[in-house]
Amino acid sequence: MNGSAAAPEAAPPIAIGGLFSSELLRLEDTLRTTDTRRLEALARAGVTSFVGGFADYARLGATAALDVAALRLDPAWSLSVGGRASATRAFMNLGVTGGTMYLATIGPDLRAGIGARQAQRLSVGLSGGVAILALALDDGTTLARAEPFVDAGVQAGVPLGRDFFLGLDARFVVVFDPEMLIMGTSPTITLFKEF
C-alpha cells in the first residue's frame, strides 16, 4: 500500500433539463385536454344597456342566455359551432307608459379562440337569427312580432376545476325592427362546462 488515496470515480455528467428538454416536457403535457372534439354548454346572466333610439324608452335590461355547441380543440386554436338562446326584460324609463318590453333571441352561434395549450379560454363570437319582440301591455294583452337580429362579441374564462370555467362575455346586439333599430351591449357572467 502506498500512502496515496485512490482517485474518486468521476460522477456521470448531469444533463440540464427544464423547459428546453423534450424528454422532460412533452407537448401533450402542456394541453388542457387531449380530446380534440368536445361538447360544451354555457350559461350567462347579466345586464343589457340599450343605446340609440330605444334608449328613450328603456336604458337597462336583465339578460340570461344558454349556449350548446360542438367544440373543436387544437393546441393553438379552437372553433365552436352551436346554438344560442337569450331572453331580456327591458326596464322602461320613468314616464314611459304602455307596458313592458321583452326580447328573446335564438339562432346559430360561431366562436373562434385560443386552443387547448392555454388553460384559460378566450374567443370571439358571432350569432344571428330570429328575435321575438313582445310588449306586455298594461291592459293584460301582449303584442309580439319576429325580427332578424345579429350579435358579436368576446368572451374570456378561467378554470374553476376540471373542464369547468368562470368567465365574462360581452356582446353587442342589433335587432332590425322596421320602426327602429334596437341596439344594446350585454356584459354577462358566464359559466362554461366542457364534456
C-alpha positions as CSV (number, residue, x, y, z in Angstrom):
1,M,0.0,0.0,0.0
2,N,1.5,3.3,-1.0
3,G,0.3,6.3,1.1
4,S,-1.7,7.9,-1.7
5,A,-5.5,7.8,-1.6
6,A,-7.3,6.2,-4.6
7,A,-8.7,8.7,-7.0
8,P,-12.5,9.1,-6.6
9,E,-14.6,7.8,-9.5
10,A,-15.8,10.6,-11.8
11,A,-19.5,11.4,-11.4
12,P,-21.6,11.0,-14.5
13,P,-22.4,14.3,-16.2
14,I,-25.7,15.8,-15.2
15,A,-28.0,16.8,-18.1
16,I,-29.7,20.2,-18.0
17,G,-33.4,19.7,-18.4
18,G,-36.3,22.0,-17.8
19,L,-38.5,23.6,-20.4
20,F,-35.9,23.0,-23.2
21,S,-35.8,19.3,-22.7
22,S,-38.1,17.3,-24.9
23,E,-37.6,14.3,-22.7
24,L,-39.0,16.1,-19.6
25,L,-41.9,18.0,-21.1
26,R,-44.0,16.7,-24.0
27,L,-46.5,18.9,-25.9
28,E,-49.3,16.7,-24.7
29,D,-48.4,17.6,-21.1
30,T,-49.0,21.3,-21.8
31,L,-52.5,20.8,-23.2
32,R,-55.7,21.5,-21.2
33,T,-57.1,18.3,-22.7
34,T,-56.2,15.8,-25.4
35,D,-59.8,15.5,-26.5
36,T,-60.0,17.3,-29.8
37,R,-63.8,17.1,-30.2
38,R,-66.0,18.0,-27.3
39,L,-69.4,19.3,-26.4
40,E,-69.8,22.5,-24.3
41,A,-72.6,24.2,-22.5
42,L,-72.6,27.8,-21.4
43,A,-75.0,29.7,-19.1
44,R,-74.9,33.5,-18.9
45,A,-76.6,36.2,-16.7
46,G,-76.1,39.9,-16.8
47,V,-77.4,43.2,-17.9
48,T,-78.2,44.9,-21.3
49,S,-77.5,48.6,-21.7
50,F,-79.6,49.9,-24.6
51,V,-78.2,52.5,-26.9
52,G,-79.6,54.6,-29.8
53,G,-83.3,55.5,-30.2
54,F,-84.6,52.7,-28.0
55,A,-82.8,54.2,-25.0
56,D,-85.5,56.8,-25.0
57,Y,-87.9,54.0,-23.8
58,A,-85.5,51.8,-21.8
59,R,-81.9,52.1,-20.9
60,L,-81.3,48.8,-19.0
61,G,-82.5,45.2,-19.1
62,A,-81.8,41.9,-17.4
63,T,-80.4,39.2,-19.7
64,A,-79.9,35.5,-19.5
65,A,-78.6,33.1,-22.2
66,L,-77.9,29.5,-22.8
67,D,-75.5,28.0,-25.5
68,V,-74.9,24.4,-26.5
69,A,-72.2,23.7,-29.1
70,A,-69.7,21.3,-30.6
71,L,-66.2,22.3,-29.8
72,R,-63.1,21.5,-31.9
73,L,-59.9,22.0,-29.9
74,D,-56.4,22.2,-31.5
75,P,-53.3,23.0,-29.4
76,A,-53.2,26.5,-30.9
77,W,-56.9,27.3,-31.8
78,S,-60.5,26.4,-31.1
79,L,-63.7,26.5,-33.1
80,S,-67.2,26.2,-31.6
81,V,-70.4,25.8,-33.6
82,G,-73.8,25.6,-32.0
83,G,-76.9,27.3,-31.0
84,R,-77.7,30.2,-28.6
85,A,-80.9,31.4,-27.0
86,S,-81.3,34.5,-24.9
87,A,-84.0,36.4,-23.0
88,T,-84.0,40.1,-21.9
89,R,-86.5,42.0,-19.9
90,A,-86.3,45.8,-20.6
91,F,-86.9,48.1,-17.6
92,M,-88.8,51.0,-19.0
93,N,-87.7,54.6,-18.2
94,L,-89.7,56.7,-15.8
95,G,-92.6,58.4,-17.5
96,V,-92.8,55.7,-20.3
97,T,-96.3,54.1,-20.1
98,G,-98.0,51.4,-22.1
99,G,-96.3,48.2,-21.0
100,T,-93.1,46.2,-20.5
101,M,-90.8,45.1,-23.4
102,Y,-89.3,41.6,-23.6
103,L,-86.7,40.5,-26.2
104,A,-85.9,36.8,-26.9
105,T,-83.3,35.7,-29.5
106,I,-82.5,32.2,-30.9
107,G,-80.1,31.2,-33.6
108,P,-76.7,29.7,-34.6
109,D,-73.6,30.8,-32.8
110,L,-70.0,30.6,-34.1
111,R,-66.9,31.2,-31.9
112,A,-63.2,31.0,-32.6
113,G,-60.5,31.3,-30.0
114,I,-57.3,30.1,-28.4
115,G,-56.6,26.4,-28.2
116,A,-56.0,23.6,-25.7
117,R,-52.4,24.7,-25.0
118,Q,-53.8,27.5,-22.8
119,A,-55.6,26.7,-19.5
120,Q,-57.8,29.8,-20.0
121,R,-60.5,30.4,-22.6
122,L,-60.5,33.4,-24.9
123,S,-62.7,33.7,-28.1
124,V,-64.7,35.9,-30.4
125,G,-68.2,35.1,-31.3
126,L,-70.9,35.9,-33.9
127,S,-74.5,34.8,-33.9
128,G,-77.7,35.8,-35.6
129,G,-81.2,34.5,-36.2
130,V,-84.7,35.4,-35.0
131,A,-85.6,37.9,-32.3
132,I,-89.0,37.9,-30.8
133,L,-90.2,41.3,-29.5
134,A,-93.0,41.2,-27.1
135,L,-94.8,44.1,-25.4
136,A,-96.9,43.2,-22.4
137,L,-99.5,46.0,-22.3
138,D,-101.0,47.4,-19.1
139,D,-104.4,46.1,-20.0
140,G,-103.1,42.5,-19.9
141,T,-102.7,41.8,-23.6
142,T,-99.4,41.0,-25.3
143,L,-98.2,42.1,-28.7
144,A,-95.4,40.2,-30.4
145,R,-93.5,40.0,-33.6
146,A,-90.4,38.3,-35.0
147,E,-87.5,40.3,-36.5
148,P,-83.9,39.4,-37.6
149,F,-81.0,40.1,-35.2
150,V,-77.2,39.8,-35.2
151,D,-74.8,40.0,-32.3
152,A,-71.0,39.8,-31.9
153,G,-68.6,39.9,-29.0
154,V,-65.8,38.4,-27.0
155,Q,-65.6,36.0,-24.1
156,A,-62.9,35.0,-21.6
157,G,-62.8,32.4,-18.9
158,V,-60.5,31.0,-16.2
159,P,-60.6,27.4,-15.0
160,L,-62.5,26.6,-11.8
161,G,-62.0,22.9,-12.0
162,R,-61.7,20.1,-14.5
163,D,-63.4,21.3,-17.7
164,F,-65.3,23.9,-15.8
165,F,-64.7,27.7,-16.3
166,L,-65.9,31.0,-15.0
167,G,-65.7,34.0,-17.3
168,L,-67.1,37.2,-18.8
169,D,-68.8,37.6,-22.1
170,A,-69.5,41.0,-23.8
171,R,-71.8,41.2,-26.8
172,F,-73.3,43.9,-29.0
173,V,-76.7,43.1,-30.3
174,V,-78.7,44.7,-33.1
175,V,-82.4,43.8,-33.8
176,F,-83.6,45.0,-37.2
177,D,-87.1,46.2,-36.3
178,P,-88.6,48.2,-39.3
179,E,-89.6,51.1,-37.0
180,M,-86.3,51.4,-35.0
181,L,-83.0,49.6,-34.7
182,I,-82.9,48.1,-31.2
183,M,-79.2,48.1,-30.1
184,G,-77.5,47.2,-26.8
185,T,-74.4,45.9,-25.1
186,S,-74.7,42.9,-22.9
187,P,-71.9,42.1,-20.5
188,T,-72.6,38.8,-18.7
189,I,-71.0,36.5,-16.2
190,T,-70.6,33.1,-17.8
191,L,-70.2,29.5,-16.6
192,F,-68.7,27.1,-19.1
193,K,-68.7,23.3,-19.0
194,E,-66.9,21.1,-21.5
195,F,-67.8,17.4,-21.9
